[in-house]
């Protein structure tokens, strides 16, 4: 009777343990199946920096008698949408950003002049009588000034030698109901444009055309001028059949003039689009050639494959069977994060590709955390006479490893998500895409490590062949690094002044670089224009500078841009001047084409600088707040101080190297913030657990022990990220080289600051402000015991 309840209890526990892997396995199958469905059926939405095109940011401004508020911006957006639709651009995108900004994306449009010709015209569309035809003076492009009677003189679009003196506007584009190009296939008269007027505008059009019809049949004044942005877009002649004074009635008219297909469509678009309700100004413009985006995709894919292969080989060598299974989980991670990206309709940008590849290296972190905790548990001495060492339970060690690593995984990933969230809210364009892909990658890495990896490794250790060979799993025994650290523990926290002095010296070197050499801010932070030209023949920087100076820009910043390309940066540069520089480079560079074109207004540049400082400040504050909640304030302060030090060191490195500080660098910097805190959190989490379990040992000794226990994980995780970043730096091309260099520096200094800054500083702060209420130690020790009674 006494043995039955115990047997029943063991059976229920076994049933519970068998059900737990079952639901995880079902969840893993569902997640992988759904991800596979989206990955195979939904194409990725590529940003313009990958597929090529023009990105324009317009800002509405107050006009005479009208305020550029949200309502006026929405009306302007609709007018622009009609104009863009008439261009025939595949999948254009127009949206409002904030109260008075409009984002326009035109895939495939490589010449910004083409877009500006149609969407950039901001003045009122007006219809005028032609009062007089005059001779056009040499070099006189236009005389748009109004006379006392409201007239003005503009070049004749049909005769380059003539100009038209126009009378006051008879009606505006507000009266245009519709305008459509039409091809006369019956009589073969070619293309024309049919214009329909609404309401009282039809009567005004009849009066305007009736007055022109009263002119003699051969008089040059028998015309009506259609003006947009101080340019006559058309000056059609009134046909002889139109009656004097009566004009063209019925609210519809047809404009002919020997138009071609494109000319008729453009004229219809301009008339139909009509006038913008408020003036707009181009404050940002980016043009990327399609070959540049294709090269970036290919280079990023190669970097991802090579980096993943090296990472897979590394973790397989270190963790053997478990490492090989973790590699399969990493493949599933890539599938899940890509499927989430396409399922949400997020845009994949060039920095986003880098974030996608980088997250592969960060996904290794959770697996390494679990395996290191499981290895410690499996090899922990247990003086139990009924269970010899060789019969240790692999499944129990893994369950303990997953449970103990859970809080560290959550804390470290939340800090990365905070940085990614700041990128999403404060960045613009492609960098915002980096924040999206990084966030999705972090969430997908948690699913792959805590669910898929767990299903695979628990299935493996249940196999009798694996249980008989525990060394095959990589959990039996310890690494050489751990053995060395056990034999000779570091004395970092017990000698904090030495290491803090060393790191402070590095910070002073970084500050010296910032102060002496300054920061090379990119175009988006300073305003101006940067054009990258691709040349068929290699051109050295000196030859390019002479060519650009001869084109009229002696103060332009000219640099080589890889593969013989040339980048030119100036404060002001018109489209015509851009073409003049291109022509000036042709004698030395052969065939010259524009690969990248970035234009940022000074107001936007100052705004982006301000947002960058705000983002960094909020990043520091958010990390401090979160860590203060999760840890004691002394630990949180030490972690944030180490993170701020990492930021300064990376910025100082770029100052000494003279590399550009732009929005992509900001993305890398905020990623460094997340990675730095991520690394420090793991050590502090271990120190917190050890301190709860042992209040008698001095904190500096516990801190050194925590470093010794977590350093193998830090090295293994860092190696996984370094493989990816080195592959990106070598294969990612010019667009990703600086990004990869910043992250490489961040990984290295982040690893160093964890053990040389955060840990010693935490010990110093705890010495100054020790934890109160030591009598709570027994309660904390009891709370941190696992199910077997062991202190974690």
VENGIBEL-V118227 format. One record per residue. N is the residue number from 1. PSI is psi in degrees with one decimal (* if undefined). OMEGA is omega in degrees with one decimal (none if undefined). NEAR is the number of other ideal C-beta (glycine too) atoms within 10 Angstrom. Layout:
N	PSI	OMEGA	NEAR
N	PSI	OMEGA	NEAR
This chain:
1	-37.5	-177.0	4
2	-19.5	-176.3	5
3	-19.8	-175.9	7
4	-46.5	-180.0	8
5	-37.9	-179.1	9
6	-38.5	178.8	9
7	-38.5	178.5	9
8	-40.6	179.7	10
9	-42.4	180.0	10
10	-36.0	179.1	10
11	-41.9	178.5	10
12	-39.9	177.8	10
13	-38.7	178.3	10
14	-39.2	177.6	10
15	-40.4	179.0	10
16	-42.8	-179.3	9
17	-31.0	179.7	13
18	-29.0	178.9	10
19	-34.7	-176.3	10
20	-48.4	177.0	13
21	-26.7	-178.3	16
22	-46.0	-178.8	11
23	-32.5	176.5	11
24	-38.4	178.1	16
25	-41.4	178.2	17
26	-41.7	178.2	11
27	-43.1	179.1	14
28	-42.3	179.5	21
29	-41.2	179.7	12
30	-46.3	-178.3	10
31	-45.6	179.9	19
32	-40.2	179.9	19
33	-46.1	178.5	9
34	-41.4	179.3	14
35	-41.0	178.8	23
36	-38.5	179.3	14
37	-49.3	-179.1	12
38	-38.5	-178.4	17
39	-32.5	-177.8	19
40	-23.7	-173.7	9
41	-16.1	-175.8	10
42	118.3	178.5	15
43	152.2	178.4	7
44	143.3	176.7	15
45	108.5	-175.9	17
46	141.3	174.3	19
47	167.2	-178.2	25
48	-26.8	180.0	25
49	-9.8	176.5	26
50	-35.7	-178.7	26
51	-5.9	177.7	17
52	145.2	180.0	20
53	-168.2	-177.0	27
54	132.2	177.1	24
55	125.1	-176.2	25
56	135.1	172.8	25
57	119.1	179.0	21
58	144.1	177.0	28
59	124.3	179.7	20
60	143.8	-178.8	28
61	154.7	177.3	14
62	137.5	177.1	13
63	-178.4	179.5	17
64	112.5	176.9	6
65	10.0	-179.0	5
66	141.6	-178.2	13
67	138.8	-178.1	12
68	67.9	179.2	19
69	-171.6	-177.4	13
70	-40.4	-179.5	12
71	-43.4	178.8	11
72	-36.5	178.1	19
73	-38.1	177.4	23
74	-39.2	177.6	14
75	-40.9	177.6	14
76	-35.8	178.8	23
77	-40.6	179.5	19
78	-38.9	177.6	13
79	-44.9	180.0	20
80	-36.1	178.9	22
81	-40.0	177.5	18
82	-40.4	179.8	14
83	-43.3	-178.5	23
84	-40.8	178.1	22
85	-36.6	-179.4	14
86	-17.9	178.3	21
87	-21.9	-177.6	18
88	22.1	178.5	10
89	134.7	-179.8	20
90	125.4	175.0	9
91	54.6	175.0	11
92	157.5	-180.0	20
93	125.4	175.6	16
94	133.5	179.2	19
95	156.0	177.6	11
96	138.2	177.8	16
97	114.0	-175.7	13
98	-156.3	-176.4	10
99	-33.9	-170.9	13
100	33.6	176.2	20
101	145.4	-178.6	18
102	126.5	177.6	23
103	128.5	-179.4	18
104	125.3	176.2	25
105	125.2	-176.0	21
106	90.7	178.9	25
107	138.5	176.2	18
108	-14.0	179.6	14
109	107.2	-175.5	24
110	-19.1	-178.8	18
111	110.3	-179.0	15
112	-21.9	177.5	22
113	-34.5	179.5	14
114	-42.1	178.8	15
115	-42.1	-178.2	25
116	-30.2	-179.3	15
117	-28.4	-175.0	16
118	-49.1	-173.5	19
119	-14.8	-174.4	27
120	0.1	-178.7	20
121	123.8	-168.3	19
122	-15.0	-175.2	21
123	170.2	178.6	16
124	136.6	170.8	17
125	122.6	-175.7	25
126	156.7	179.0	17
127	127.5	-172.0	24
128	150.1	167.6	25
129	148.6	177.0	21
130	115.6	-177.2	23
131	-36.1	-173.8	17
132	148.1	173.7	13
133	122.2	-177.9	17
134	166.3	178.0	13
135	134.7	-179.6	9
136	130.0	-179.0	20
137	152.2	178.1	10
138	139.9	178.2	5
139	16.3	179.6	5
140	93.6	-177.8	11
141	-37.4	-178.1	10
142	150.1	172.0	14
143	75.3	-172.1	16
144	-2.1	-177.7	15
145	138.0	-178.3	9
146	143.7	173.7	11
147	178.3	-178.5	14
148	-30.0	-179.3	5
149	9.7	-179.7	9
150	1.7	-179.8	11
151	163.7	175.2	17
152	162.9	-175.3	20
153	127.8	-179.4	19
154	153.8	179.5	21
155	143.6	177.6	19
156	122.3	-178.2	19
157	-18.5	-177.0	16
158	-10.1	-177.8	15
159	110.6	-176.7	14
160	-17.4	-178.5	9
161	-4.6	-173.8	10
162	160.0	174.3	14
163	153.2	-178.2	21
164	130.2	171.8	27
165	119.8	-173.1	19
166	145.9	173.4	27
167	177.8	178.8	19
168	152.9	-178.6	14
169	131.6	178.3	18
170	-31.6	175.5	18
171	165.6	-177.2	20
172	175.4	-179.8	15
173	-11.4	177.3	23
174	-25.8	-177.7	13
175	-4.5	-179.2	22
176	124.8	178.2	22
177	-42.5	-178.4	15
178	156.8	175.4	13
179	125.6	-176.2	22
180	138.7	172.9	15
181	142.8	-179.7	21
182	144.2	177.6	14
183	121.2	-179.4	13
184	98.0	179.8	12
185	-17.3	-177.9	8
186	-52.2	-176.7	6
187	-7.4	177.4	6
188	28.8	-179.2	7
189	1.0	175.9	11
190	-158.7	-175.8	16
191	146.7	174.5	20
192	172.4	179.0	21
193	123.6	178.1	27
194	126.7	-178.2	16
195	130.6	176.8	25
196	136.7	-179.9	17
197	155.0	-179.9	23
198	148.1	170.6	12
199	-134.2	-177.7	11
200	-16.1	179.3	10
201	-31.3	178.4	20
202	-39.9	178.0	19
203	-40.0	178.1	15
204	-38.0	178.0	18
205	-38.1	178.2	25
206	-41.5	179.6	21
207	-40.8	-179.0	15
208	-47.4	-179.6	21
209	-29.6	178.1	25
210	-39.1	177.1	18
211	-40.8	179.2	19
212	-32.8	-179.3	22
213	-19.3	178.4	20
214	-12.0	177.5	15
215	157.3	176.4	17
216	154.5	-174.8	8
217	-33.7	-178.3	10
218	7.1	-178.6	6
219	135.1	178.2	13
220	-15.9	179.6	16
221	-1.4	180.0	19
222	57.1	-176.7	20
223	162.2	174.2	22
224	131.7	-177.4	24
225	131.6	175.0	23
226	115.5	-170.0	23
227	134.7	174.6	23
228	126.3	177.5	20
229	48.2	178.5	16
230	31.9	176.4	13
231	133.0	176.9	17
232	110.3	-180.0	21
233	-23.1	176.8	16
234	144.1	176.7	20
235	71.9	-174.8	23
236	147.6	176.4	21
237	139.4	178.8	19
238	125.9	-177.3	24
239	156.9	-178.2	13
240	-24.9	-177.3	8
241	-12.0	-179.1	7
242	125.9	-177.3	18
243	144.6	177.4	13
244	140.2	179.3	12
245	-34.2	179.3	11
246	-43.1	177.0	12
247	-163.6	-178.8	22
248	113.6	-178.0	24
249	176.1	177.5	15
250	-3.1	176.0	10
251	10.3	-179.8	17
252	145.7	178.7	14
253	162.5	-178.7	21
254	128.0	179.5	13
255	121.1	177.4	21
256	168.2	-179.9	16
257	27.3	179.2	17
258	36.2	-178.3	10
259	149.6	166.5	20
260	179.3	-179.3	10
261	-55.4	-176.6	11
262	-38.2	-179.0	12
263	-43.9	179.8	15
264	-41.5	-179.8	22
265	-40.5	-179.4	18
266	-43.6	179.4	20
267	-42.0	177.9	24
268	-39.7	179.4	23
269	-42.2	-179.2	21
270	-42.9	-178.8	24
271	-42.6	-178.8	24
272	-41.4	179.9	23
273	-33.0	176.6	25
274	-148.8	-173.5	20
275	145.9	169.2	19
276	138.5	-177.8	29
277	-23.8	178.0	21
278	154.0	176.1	20
279	149.3	175.7	18
280	153.0	179.7	26
281	136.8	176.7	13
282	114.2	179.8	19
283	-12.9	176.2	19
284	140.1	179.7	23
285	129.1	179.1	22
286	131.9	177.1	23
287	129.5	-178.1	26
288	131.9	177.5	27
289	151.0	-177.4	18
290	-31.3	-179.3	16
291	-33.8	179.1	12
292	-43.3	178.7	20
293	-40.9	178.9	22
294	-40.7	177.5	13
295	-39.2	-179.8	18
296	-41.6	178.8	22
297	-45.7	-179.2	16
298	-43.0	-179.3	12
299	-41.0	179.7	20
300	-38.4	178.0	24
301	-42.4	177.4	13
302	-42.7	178.8	15
303	-39.5	-180.0	28
304	-45.3	-178.2	22
305	-48.2	-178.5	13
306	-45.0	178.9	17
307	-40.7	179.5	24
308	-37.9	178.7	22
309	-46.8	179.2	13
310	-41.4	178.4	17
311	-42.0	-179.8	25
312	-43.3	179.1	20
313	-41.4	-177.4	14
314	-51.2	-176.6	18
315	-24.8	176.1	26
316	-39.3	176.7	17
317	-40.6	-176.0	11
318	-42.9	-173.5	18
319	6.6	172.5	25
320	-121.5	-175.7	16
321	-43.3	179.9	20
322	-36.5	176.9	28
323	-39.6	177.9	23
324	-40.8	177.8	17
325	-36.2	176.2	24
326	-32.0	176.0	30
327	-40.8	174.9	22
328	-40.1	178.1	14
329	-34.0	176.3	26
330	-38.7	174.7	25
331	-41.2	176.7	16
332	-35.4	176.1	23
333	-46.3	178.5	28
334	-41.1	178.9	21
335	-44.0	-177.0	18
336	-46.1	-177.4	27
337	-38.1	177.6	26
338	-42.1	179.1	21
339	-39.7	177.6	23
340	-36.9	179.7	22
341	-48.1	-177.5	25
342	-32.1	-179.8	18
343	-36.6	179.0	16
344	-6.7	-178.9	13
345	20.2	179.8	9
346	150.8	-179.1	19
347	128.2	178.5	22
348	116.4	-178.3	24
349	175.1	179.7	25
350	-50.9	172.9	28
351	-29.9	176.7	31
352	-38.9	174.3	29
353	-43.6	178.4	29
354	-40.9	177.4	31
355	-38.4	178.1	30
356	-45.7	-179.8	23
357	-41.7	-179.4	26
358	-39.2	-177.5	29
359	-22.5	175.1	26
360	-45.2	177.3	24
361	-37.7	179.5	28
362	-26.0	179.4	25
363	-21.8	177.3	29
364	-27.3	-171.7	30
365	-48.9	-177.3	29
366	-40.6	178.5	29
367	-43.2	-179.6	31
368	-40.8	178.0	26
369	-47.7	-178.5	25
370	-46.6	-175.7	28
371	-38.4	179.3	29
372	-41.1	176.9	28
373	-41.1	178.8	25
374	-38.3	178.7	29
375	-41.0	177.0	25
376	-44.3	-178.6	19
377	-41.9	-176.9	23
378	-35.5	-175.9	22
379	4.4	179.4	16
380	131.6	-178.2	11
381	134.8	176.0	6
382	97.6	-179.5	11
383	75.2	179.4	5
384	121.1	-175.4	9
385	-24.3	-175.7	5
386	-3.0	-178.0	5
387	100.9	-179.5	10
388	167.3	-173.5	9
389	-39.8	-174.7	11
390	-7.9	-179.9	8
391	23.7	177.3	10
392	148.0	-173.8	17
393	114.6	178.4	15
394	-38.9	-178.3	22
395	-41.8	178.8	15
396	-40.8	179.7	15
397	-41.7	179.5	24
398	-41.6	178.3	26
399	-41.6	178.4	20
400	-40.7	179.2	23
401	-43.9	178.6	24
402	-40.5	-178.1	22
403	-41.9	-177.9	16
404	-30.2	-179.2	22
405	-10.3	-172.2	26
406	-48.8	-176.8	15
407	-39.7	179.2	14
408	-39.1	178.5	25
409	-45.4	-179.5	23
410	-49.9	-176.9	16
411	-44.8	-177.3	20
412	-37.6	-179.4	26
413	-31.7	177.0	21
414	-39.1	178.3	18
415	-38.0	176.7	28
416	-39.0	178.6	24
417	-34.2	176.8	16
418	-44.7	178.9	19
419	-42.3	179.3	28
420	-37.9	178.0	25
421	-37.4	177.2	17
422	-37.2	176.0	23
423	-39.0	-177.7	26
424	-40.1	-174.6	15
425	-29.1	-173.7	12
426	-21.9	-178.7	22
427	170.6	178.3	23
428	160.7	172.0	18
429	-135.6	-174.6	21
430	-34.0	-178.1	26
431	-32.9	174.3	25
432	-37.8	176.5	21
433	-34.3	176.2	28
434	-43.0	178.2	31
435	-37.7	179.5	25
436	-51.3	-177.0	22
437	-35.2	178.2	27
438	-41.4	177.8	30
439	-47.6	178.6	22
440	-38.1	179.3	24
441	-40.3	179.2	29
442	-45.7	179.5	26
443	-41.0	179.3	17
444	-34.6	179.3	24
445	-35.6	177.5	27
446	-42.1	178.5	16
447	-44.8	-177.3	23
448	-38.9	-176.6	28
449	-46.7	-172.7	26
450	-14.9	179.7	19
451	-61.6	-172.9	19
452	-48.0	177.9	26
453	-40.8	-178.7	28
454	-40.7	178.2	24
455	-44.2	-176.8	20
456	-45.3	-175.6	19
457	-34.7	177.2	28
458	-35.7	174.6	20
459	-39.8	-177.3	13
460	-45.0	-175.3	19
461	-9.8	174.5	21
462	-11.6	178.4	13
463	133.5	-177.3	11
464	-34.5	179.4	7
465	-35.7	178.9	8
466	-40.1	-179.0	16
467	-32.7	179.1	16
468	-17.8	179.7	9
469	71.8	-177.0	12
470	-25.6	179.4	19
471	-23.3	179.1	10
472	-28.7	-177.0	17
473	-19.4	-176.5	25
474	-1.8	179.4	23
475	-31.2	-178.6	27
476	135.0	-178.5	18
477	178.0	-178.9	12
478	165.2	-179.2	16
479	163.5	178.6	16
480	-38.4	179.3	8
481	-41.8	179.8	13
482	-37.8	178.8	19
483	-41.5	179.1	11
484	-39.8	179.1	12
485	-33.6	177.4	20
486	-40.4	-179.2	12
487	-34.5	-177.9	7
488	89.9	-176.4	9
489	145.2	176.7	15
490	153.4	179.6	18
491	53.8	-177.0	14
492	-51.2	-176.5	22
493	-22.5	178.6	27
494	-12.6	173.7	16
495	62.8	-171.2	14
496	-33.8	-174.7	22
497	-38.6	-178.6	9
498	-50.2	-174.2	12
499	-35.6	177.0	20
500	-33.3	177.2	17
501	-42.0	178.2	9
502	-47.3	-178.1	12
503	-34.3	176.1	21
504	-35.7	176.0	11
505	-39.6	177.0	10
506	-37.7	177.6	18
507	-39.8	177.8	16
508	-38.1	176.6	12
509	-42.1	178.4	13
510	-43.4	178.8	22
511	-34.7	177.4	15
512	-40.1	177.3	13
513	-41.8	179.0	21
514	-39.8	-177.5	15
515	-39.0	-174.9	10
516	-45.4	-176.1	9
517	-23.2	-178.9	14
518	174.3	-179.3	11
519	135.0	179.3	17
520	84.1	-177.0	17
521	141.4	178.1	17
522	176.0	-176.4	23
523	-37.4	-175.8	23
524	-19.5	178.4	28
525	-20.5	-177.7	25
526	-20.6	-171.7	19
527	155.7	-178.2	21
528	-161.9	-177.2	21
529	135.2	177.2	22
530	122.1	-179.2	25
531	128.4	177.2	24
532	118.8	-178.9	23
533	139.2	173.9	25
534	131.1	-177.1	20
535	145.5	178.5	22
536	-22.3	175.7	12
537	144.5	-178.6	11
538	135.9	179.6	14
539	124.4	178.0	24
540	163.2	-173.6	11
541	-39.6	-177.9	13
542	-44.1	178.5	9
543	-41.7	179.7	16
544	-39.5	179.7	26
545	-41.1	178.3	19
546	-40.3	-179.8	14
547	-41.0	179.9	24
548	-38.3	177.2	23
549	-41.1	177.7	14
550	-25.8	178.1	13
551	-4.0	176.4	19
552	15.5	-177.8	11
553	71.8	-177.4	22
554	-20.5	-177.3	10
555	4.9	179.9	8
556	147.0	176.0	22
557	113.7	-175.8	15
558	128.0	-179.7	23
559	156.6	172.3	16
560	145.2	-174.3	15
561	36.2	175.7	22
562	142.8	179.2	14
563	34.9	177.7	12
564	3.6	179.9	16
565	167.7	-178.3	22
566	133.9	173.8	30
567	137.0	-178.4	21
568	127.7	-178.6	25
569	126.9	179.6	20
570	165.8	177.0	19
571	-42.2	-178.9	14
572	135.8	179.8	11
573	119.2	177.6	20
574	169.0	178.3	11
575	-38.8	179.1	17
576	-39.8	178.6	8
577	-33.5	175.6	16
578	-41.8	178.6	23
579	-33.6	179.4	14
580	-38.5	176.9	16
581	-41.5	178.8	25
582	-43.7	178.7	20
583	-34.0	178.8	12
584	-25.6	179.2	20
585	-15.3	-174.6	21
586	-40.2	-179.9	15
587	-35.9	-178.8	12
588	-31.4	-173.7	17
589	-1.0	-178.3	23
590	-134.0	178.1	13
591	123.9	-176.6	9
592	129.5	177.7	23
593	159.8	-180.0	14
594	120.1	178.8	19
595	-32.8	-179.0	25
596	139.8	-178.8	20
597	118.0	-179.0	22
598	126.5	178.7	21
599	124.2	179.5	26
600	127.4	177.7	25
601	155.3	-178.1	18
602	-34.8	-179.8	13
603	-40.8	178.1	12
604	-37.5	178.9	19
605	-45.3	178.2	20
606	-34.8	178.4	13
607	-41.4	179.8	16
608	-37.5	175.1	25
609	-43.4	179.4	16
610	-42.2	179.2	12
611	-36.0	178.5	18
612	-44.0	178.0	22
613	-39.8	177.8	11
614	-43.1	-179.1	13
615	-43.9	179.2	20
616	-39.9	179.6	19
617	-45.2	179.2	11
618	-35.2	178.0	15
619	-46.9	178.7	26
620	-46.1	-179.8	17
621	-41.8	-179.6	11
622	-41.5	178.5	17
623	-42.2	179.7	25
624	-43.1	180.0	19
625	-46.9	-178.4	13
626	-46.1	-178.3	19
627	-31.2	177.0	25
628	-31.5	176.7	16
629	-41.5	-175.7	9
630	-27.7	-177.9	19
631	173.5	172.6	21
632	150.4	-172.8	18
633	-28.8	178.9	13
634	-42.2	177.2	22
635	-42.5	-178.9	25
636	-42.6	179.5	24
637	-41.5	178.7	19
638	-41.2	-179.8	28
639	-43.5	-179.4	33
640	-36.9	177.1	25
641	-41.7	177.6	21
642	-38.4	178.6	27
643	-44.0	177.8	31
644	-36.5	176.7	20
645	-41.8	178.9	24
646	-40.8	178.7	30
647	-47.1	179.8	20
648	-39.8	-179.0	19
649	-40.7	179.2	24
650	-43.0	178.4	26
651	-42.0	178.2	21
652	-37.7	177.1	23
653	-43.8	178.8	19
654	-32.0	176.7	24
655	-45.4	179.7	21
656	-36.0	-178.7	14
657	-12.4	-178.8	13
658	26.9	-179.7	11
659	153.2	-175.2	17
660	141.6	174.2	18
661	102.8	-176.1	23
662	-167.0	-176.5	22
663	-33.4	177.0	24
664	-38.1	174.8	23
665	-38.4	176.6	25
666	-41.0	177.1	26
667	-43.8	178.5	28
668	-38.9	-177.4	28
669	-43.6	178.5	23
670	-29.5	174.0	28
671	-38.2	175.5	28
672	-38.8	177.0	24
673	-49.2	180.0	29
674	-42.5	-178.0	28
675	-42.0	-178.6	28
676	-48.9	179.4	31
677	-36.4	177.3	32
678	-48.9	-177.9	26
679	-42.2	-178.3	30
680	-36.3	-178.7	35
681	-37.9	-179.0	29
682	-43.7	179.5	24
683	-44.3	-179.1	26
684	-35.1	177.3	29
685	-42.0	177.2	24
686	-41.3	178.8	23
687	-40.1	178.4	27
688	-44.8	179.3	20
689	-40.8	-179.7	19
690	-35.4	-178.8	20
691	-36.9	176.5	20
692	-34.9	-177.9	19
693	-22.4	-175.0	17
694	97.5	178.9	15
695	-12.6	-175.4	16
696	-36.5	-178.0	6
697	136.7	178.6	12
698	147.6	-176.9	14
699	-42.4	179.2	22
700	-39.4	178.2	21
701	-40.1	177.4	16
702	-39.1	179.8	23
703	-42.3	177.1	28
704	-37.4	177.7	24
705	-38.5	178.5	20
706	-40.5	177.1	25
707	-43.7	-178.9	25
708	-37.5	-177.9	20
709	-30.6	-176.3	20
710	-12.7	-176.7	26
711	-39.4	175.2	20
712	-40.2	176.8	21
713	-42.6	-179.1	24
714	-44.2	-179.9	22
715	-45.1	-177.8	15
716	-41.7	177.9	23
717	-43.3	179.2	28
718	-37.5	178.2	20
719	-39.5	177.8	18
720	-43.3	178.3	27
721	-36.6	-177.7	26
722	-37.6	177.8	20
723	-45.1	-178.7	23
724	-46.1	-174.7	28
725	-37.8	176.7	28
726	-39.9	177.2	16
727	-40.9	177.6	25
728	-41.1	-178.4	29
729	-36.8	-176.9	19
730	-30.9	-173.2	14
731	-12.0	-173.6	20
732	-6.2	179.1	25
733	177.7	-176.7	19
734	-32.8	-175.0	18
735	-27.9	-175.2	24
736	-2.5	-177.1	25
737	-52.3	-179.0	16
738	-38.2	176.9	21
739	-46.5	-178.4	25
740	-38.1	178.8	23
741	-42.7	179.4	20
742	-42.3	-179.4	26
743	-36.5	175.4	28
744	-46.8	177.6	20
745	-39.8	180.0	21
746	-39.4	178.9	26
747	-43.4	-178.1	26
748	-52.2	-178.0	16
749	-28.5	177.0	25
750	-41.1	177.1	29
751	-42.5	-179.5	22
752	-41.1	-176.9	20
753	-27.6	178.4	27
754	-44.8	-175.5	28
755	-24.6	-175.2	25
756	-14.5	-179.6	23
757	-57.8	-173.7	30
758	-47.9	-176.9	32
759	-50.1	177.0	30
760	-38.4	-179.3	26
761	-39.5	177.2	24
762	-40.0	178.5	30
763	-40.5	179.5	24
764	-45.4	-179.7	18
765	-37.2	177.7	19
766	-30.5	177.3	22
767	-36.4	178.3	14
768	-40.7	-178.1	7
769	79.4	-177.2	12
770	158.7	179.9	10
771	130.8	178.3	13
772	171.3	174.8	7
773	64.1	178.8	7
774	-17.2	-178.5	9
775	-9.9	179.5	8
776	1.5	-176.1	13
777	-42.6	-179.0	16
778	-40.2	178.3	10
779	-43.5	179.8	11
780	-38.9	-179.1	14
781	-40.9	179.2	14
782	-38.7	-178.1	10
783	-30.9	-175.5	9
784	14.1	175.2	17
785	139.9	177.8	13
786	-175.7	-173.4	13
787	-21.3	179.9	9
788	-3.3	-178.7	10
789	-0.9	180.0	6
790	145.0	177.4	13
791	129.7	-177.9	13
792	*	none	16
